[in-house]
Amino acid sequence: MSSEIQAANTYPHEKNDVQHVGDVKTEANFRQDAMEAESAEFNMTVMEAVKAYPMACFWSFIMSSTIIMEAYCVFLMGSFVALPKFRLDYGIPDGSGGFVIETSWQSALQCGGPVGALIGVFIAGPIAAAIGYRWACIGGLMFLNATIFIMFFANSLGVFFASQLLEGISWGIFIAISPAYCSEIVPMRLRAPATQVLQLFWALGAIIVGGVCYAYQPLLTTAAYRIPTALQWMFPTPLAVLMFLAPESPWWLVRKGRMEQAARSVVRLGRKSLVQPQEAVAMMRRVIDQESHENPSLLELFKGTDLRRTLIVCGIYAAQNLAGNLIANQAVFFFEQAGMDTNTAFALGLITSALQAVFVMGSWGLTTYFGRRTIYLWGTGFNVVMLFALGIAASVGQSTAASNAQAAFGLIVSVWFTFTAAPVSWAVIGETSSIRLRPLTTGVGRASYYIINIPCIFLSSWMLNPTGAALFGKCGYVWGGTALFTLVVAYFCLPEYKGRSYRELDILFRRKVAARKFSKTQINLEEDE
């Protein structure tokens, strides 16, 4: 059967587009084009990939920057509970002459966003699958613009909670579609750094909010928290304009049978002299032709080999809450409870965020050359040790040395997480699912993050708050235990994706290859099953 006939049967409404993309006359030639494109990606170095696809790097960078807004608001609420004016306006006496946000409200404020995001991630997958990543992102940005008004004019903790809930819907859309879009528009060698940029922007969002809150925290007027709230408007509109100009993922276009547009998208993403759009589209068709052409549904995520892929994505997302990451999200409050004064706590929070940004950039090369599984296991193992060390430091009595040790271990845990496990997680999330189910898988995976995140926020606030358990640094024992659990599960379940094309990953999952054998299993360029 000729490739033209096959394409017409698969995508009947786009027959002319398929013919126009390339003069592919035989199935053998179609396969040859696909194999040449895949072979070219295998033979590329990282720098060659950057030179061949500079605009793919740029648009991946733009899409990833939407994560700034989630990070900004997550850390904003974490900083507000430590902000003197916010505590004075909405807190209760702490018994020592100051004020503190009640434990239940402290947890609720930090859970509002994740609850909203849980809604967002479930609607993001079907929306992106139907209208594409670009328009889904633009819609989320415009909705966020509107909901920021609610937070800016909030005059009670209940309204702050409602604003977080509504803003969280947009966060869910961004976080669900960004890894999928970034992993699809870049060549294989750039998949890890392109998705790991998400962690960089998370750190940048924390830096921005840390700097803003540090500057305004001495004020004893509502400007101390109104201005940091208003600065959220810096991001949505400019990003919406840029996303309107961005190319759609060629993989999404091929899934829709829009071959001509997919070819144009490939040209826009790379240098014309270095990319072959006909071959690239053929490679995408080869992978997608092995999948069902029915409209994807959530139920498919939990059937056959897709169940395993869904569980890996859900597990890697959920594990982000269990390896001490919540210490980073509440860094300022943690440092205060460790014995630092307010100025020092805010300064240390800002230093932590700055170090995270630096270490995230260092992780790009680390993951590219050493792989995902290796870095995740060793990185999580080190954090287990540091978390238990934090617990021990908090158990030796109250002293300046003990407080400094707790602050140091808390900082190390927060920074090391963004050097190893966190950025690796984004690469795994972007690579694990099948192409067809990717928007749905990343959405459901992120939902698992929030399902674990919400009770963990309550637990973390309760452990740190003086009106709760008042464990302070002893929370290291709890997070050390949960991190150890994630390490054991990852050892048996997390495969190695380094140097694998999407075709190879599909074959490995269909063959049910054990996670520890992924890196050693050979897949020939000619194989489809």
N, C-alpha and C positions, 0 to 999 in steps of 0.2 A: 504493500500500500504506500503510495507516495505521501510525503509529509504534508503536501497541500491538501490531499483528501482527508488525512488524519486530522489536520488542523481544522478543516471545515466541519468535520464531524464533532470535534471537541468544542470548537468555538464557532458555530455556524454564522453568527452575526458579524464575524471579523475575517471572513475568508480573504477579502481583498487586501486587508492590512497584512495578513501573513505573507501573501504573495509579494507585497510591496517591500517588506522588510528585507528580504533576501531572495535570490534566485535559487532556492533550494529545490532541486528537482527529484531527488530520491531520498528514501529513508536513510540510506547509508551516508549520504552527504550531510543530512541533518545531524545524525549522530556524530559524524566527524567534526562538524562545527562545534557541537556541544562539548566534545572531548578536548578540542583544541582550546576552547575558552577555559575549561576547568584546568587543563594542563598549564595554561599561561598563569593562572592564579597560583597554582602550586609552585611554579618556578620564580615567582616574584619575591623579591626581598621586601622588607617593610618600607624602605625608602623608595623603592621602585613603585610600590603600590601607591604611596603618597603622591609621587610625581605623575602617575597615570590617572589618578582620581582625586585631584585637589579639591574640586567642588563637592565631591561626596564627603570629604572631610569637613568642609565648611558647613554644608547643610546638616550634617550629623551634629556638629557643634551647636548650630542654632536650635535644632530640636531638643538637644540635651539641656539647653539653657532654660527651658521651661521648668526644670526641676529646682531652679533657684527659688521659685515662688513657694513651693512646698517647704523647702528647707527654711526659707526666711520666716514663714509663719509658724512652723513647728518650733523653731528656736525662739521666735518672738514670744510665744505664750510661755515657753520655758523660762525666758528672761523676765517676763512681767511678774511672775510669782516671786521673783527676787528683787523687783523694783520697789524702792521705798515708797514712792507716791502711789503706785498701784495698790500696794499692801495697805497703805493708810486709808485709801478710798474704799477698798472692797474687802479688807481683811478683818480679823478679829484679834483682840489682845493675846499676846503669846505668853503673858505672865512675867515678862522681864522688862516691861516698859515699851516694847515694840509691838508690831502687828505682823500677822502671818495669814496667808490665804488658807482657809479651812481645808483640811486634807481632802474631803469629798469634792469640793469645788476645784481644788488644784488638779485633781485627777480628771474631773469632768471637762475642764477647759482644755486639757491636753488630749482628751479622747474625742472631743467634738470633731476635729479635723479628720482623724482616722475613720470615724463612723461615716462621715460624709464621703470620704475617699472610698470606703467600702461600696457605697452606692455607685460612685463614679467608675470604679474598675469593672463592675458588672455591666454597665451600659456602654463602656468604652469599646469592648471587643466587638459586639454586634454593629455598633455605629461605624467603627473603623473598617470592618469587613465589608460594610455596605457602601460607604461613601469615600473611603480612603483615609490615610493617616493625616494628610494636610487639613482637610476640612474638619475632621474630628478635633484636631488641635486648635484650629481657629475658633470653633464653637466653644471649646473649653475656656479659651482666653477671654472671649467676650462675656461669658457668664461670670468669670472671675472679676472682671472689671465692675460688674454690677454689685456683686456680693461684698466687695471691699467697703462699699458705702455703709453697710450694716455695721461692720466692725468699727468704722470710724466714728459713727454717731452712737455707739453703744453706751448705755448709762447704767447697766447692771450686769452682774455676772451671767444672768440668764441670757441676755442679748449677746454678750460676748460668746457664749456657748453656741447660740443659734448661728452667729456669723461664721464661727469655725466649722460648724456642720455644713453650711452651704458652700463655703470656700473649698471644703474638702472634696466636694463633687468634682470640681475642676482638677484638683490635685490627682484624683483617681484616674481621670482621663489622661493627664500628662504622663503619669508614671506607668500606665498600662501600655500606651502606644510608643513611647520614646525608645525603649530597648528594641522593640520590633522594627521600627523604622530605621534606627541607626545600624542594626545588624544586617539589614537587607540592602542598603544603598552602597555599602563599601565592599571591596574585595576581601577574600578570606583572611589575608594577613593583617587586615586592619579591624577585624571584627572585635577583638579584645579591647584595643585602645578606644575604638569608637563608642562602645557601650560603657567602658569604664569612665569616660568623660562625665557620665551621669553622676558619679560619686564626687568628681571634682566640683561640679556645680552645686552639689549638696553642701560641700565644704565652703564654697564661695558664698552661698546663701547664709550660712552660719557666720562667716566672717563679716558680711555686710550688717547683719542684724546685731552681731556682737559689738561692732564699732559704733553703730547708731545708738544702741542702748547704753553703751559705756559713756558716750558723749552726753546723753540726755538724762541719765539716771540721777545726777545731783539735783535736777530741777524739782521743785516742790509744787509744780502746777500740772494740770492735765496734759500739757504739752509733752511731758516726760513719756507718755504712752500714745498720745494722739499723733505726734509727728512720726514716730516709727511705724505706726499703722498706716498713715497716709502714703509713706514711701513705697508701699506695695504697688501703687499705681505707676511706678516707673517702668514696670516690665510688660504688662499684657498687650497694650496697643502696638508698641514697636515690634514685638515678637509676632503679633498677628499679621502685620504688614509683611514681614520677612517670610513667614510661612505661606502667605498667599503667593509669593514669588518663587517658592521652593518647588522642585520637581517632585512628583509622586514616586513612591517606591516602584521600580520596574517589576519587581516580583509581584506586587499587588496588581499591577496592570496586566501582567501575563495571566495571573489567576482569573482576571475578568475577561481574558481573551482579547485585550486591546494591544495587539502586538506592535502596531505602528507607534503608538504612544510610548510603549515600553522601550522601543529602540531610541526614540527621541530623548527619553529620560536618561538612558545610558549615555548618550552623547552629551547631555547637559552635566552629567556627574563626572565625566572624565575628559581628558585631552583628546581631541579628534584624531590627532596623529598617533595616539598610543592605544586607543580602544577600538574594538571591532563589535559594533552593536549587533550585527547579524549573529555572530557567534555567541555573544553574551545572552541574547534572547533565546537562542537554541539551547544553551545550557540550562536556563531557567525552565524552558518548556520540558526538557528531559526529566527534570526533577518533578515538576508539577504534573506531568502526564502519568506518573506512577501513583498519583493520589486520586481520590474520588473527586468528581466534578460537581457533586451536589453542594448545595449551600451548607456551609459549616454550621454545626449546632453544638451547644454546650454539652449535650449528652455524649458526643463523640470523644470528648476529652477523657472520659472514664471507661473507654472500651478498648480492648486489644492492646497493642503496643503503645498507643497514645496514652493509656492510663499510666504507664511507667514514666513517660515523659512529663506528664502533668504532675505526678507526684514529686519528681525531681525539682521542677520549677517551684511548686508549692513549698517543698522542704527547704530549698535554698533561700526563698523569701522569708519563711517563718523563722529560720535560724538567725536572721539578722537581728531579731529581738532577743535572742537567747545567749549571745556571746559578749554581753557587757555594753552593747551599743546604747542602751538607754542611759547609761552614765554620761555618754557624750551628749545626748539630747537634753539632759538636765545638768550640764556641766557647771553652770554658774551656781545653781542651787546646791549641787553636790559639794563644790568647793567651799561654799558658806558653811554647810553642815560639817565639813572636815575641819573647820576652825579658822578659815580665812575671813578677813573683814570684807565688806561689800565691794570696795574699790579693787582689792586684790583678787576677789572672786571673779569680777567682771573682766579684769585684765587677764587672768589665767584662762577664762573661757575664750577670750579673743585669741590668745596665744595658741590654745588647743586647736581652734578652727584654722588658724594660719598654718600650723604644722600639718594638719590633715590635708590641706590643699597641696602642700609641697610633697607629702608622701604619696598622695594619689597619683601625681605625675610620675613619681618614681616607680609606681606599680605597673605602669604601662609596659615598660621594657621587661619587668620581672615576669609578668604573665605571658607576654608574647614569646619569651625564650624558654621559660621553665614550665609553662602550662598552667592549666586551671586547677586540676586536682592536687598537684604537689604543693602549690602555694597556699591553697585553702587549708589543707591538712596541717602543714607546718605553722601557718599563721594562727590558726585556731588553737593549736596545741600550746603555742607560746602565750596566748591570751589566757588560757586556762591557768597557767602557772602564775601570771600576773594578777589575776582575779583572786586566787587563793592567797597570794602575798598581800593584797589589799586587805583582805579579811583579817589576816594575822596582824598587820600593822595597826588595825583598829581595835585589836584585842589585848594589846600590851599596856593599856592605860592611857590616860590623858596627859599629853605633854606637847611641847612645840615640835619636837622631833617626830612624834607619832602623827601629828597633824600634817607636817610636811611630807612624811612618807606616804600617807593616804592620798594627798594631793598628787604626788609624783606618780604613784601607781595608777590612779584614776586617769591622769594625763596619758601615761604610756598605753593603757588599755584603749583609750579613745583614739589615739593616733595610730597605734599598730593595727587596729581594726580597719582603718581606712587605707592602710598600706597593703593588706593581704586579703582577708576574707570579704570585705565589702566590695572592692572593685572586681574581684574575681566573680562574685555573685552576679554582677550585672552581665558579665561575659557569658556565664552559664545560662542565665535567663534568656538572653538574646539568641542562643544557639541551640537550645535543647528541643524546642517544639518543632513539629512539622511546619512547612511553609504555609500550608492552607489553614491550619488552626492557630497560627502564631498570635494574631490579635486576641483571640479568645483565651489562649493559654496564659499569655502574660497578664491578662485581666484577672483570671481566676487565681493565678499565682500571687498577684499583689493582694487579692482579697484574703488569701491565707495569711499574708503578712499582717494585715489589719486585724484579723480574727485573733491572732496571737498578741499583736501589739496592744490592743485595748486593755485586756486584763493585766498585761505586763506593766502598762503605765500606772494602773491602780496599785499594783504590787510595788513598783518602784517608788511611787510617791509615798505610799504607806511606810515603806522601809526607811526612807530618808527624812520624812517629816517629823519634827519634834512633837507634834500632836498625834502622831501615829506610832509606829513601832520604835522609832528613833534608833535604828540599827546603824545609820550612817555608813562608815566604811565596811562594817561587817556584812553589808549586802554583797560583798565580794564572794563570800561563801556560797550564797544562793546563785549568783550569776556564774560563778566558777563551776558549779554543779551542772547547770543547764548548758554551759559551753562544752563541758566534757561530753554530755549526751549528744550534742550536735556533731562533735568530732567523731564519735564512734559510728553514728549513722552515716556520716559522709564517707568514712573509710570503706564501708561496704556498698554504698549506693551511688556515689558521685563518680561519673566517668571522666575520662580525659578527652577534651575536644580539640586540643592543640593540633593544628595542621590538617584538620579534616574539613572536606567540603560538605555542603548540605546533602549531596547525594550519598556520600559515604556514611554520614550520620544516620540517614534514613535506613540504609542497609544494615548498619550495626544494630539499630533498635529492632528492625524486623527480624533479625537473626537471634535476638535476645542474648546478645553477647554480655557477659558479666562486666560490671563497671571496672573492675581491676584489670580486665583484659582488653579494654578498648584500645589502648595505645599500642598494643602488640599485634592486633589483628590486621592482616593485610587485606586490602580491597583493591582489585584491579580497576583500571580506568574504564574498561569495557563493561563491567558488571552493572546490572540494574536491580538485581534481586539478591 
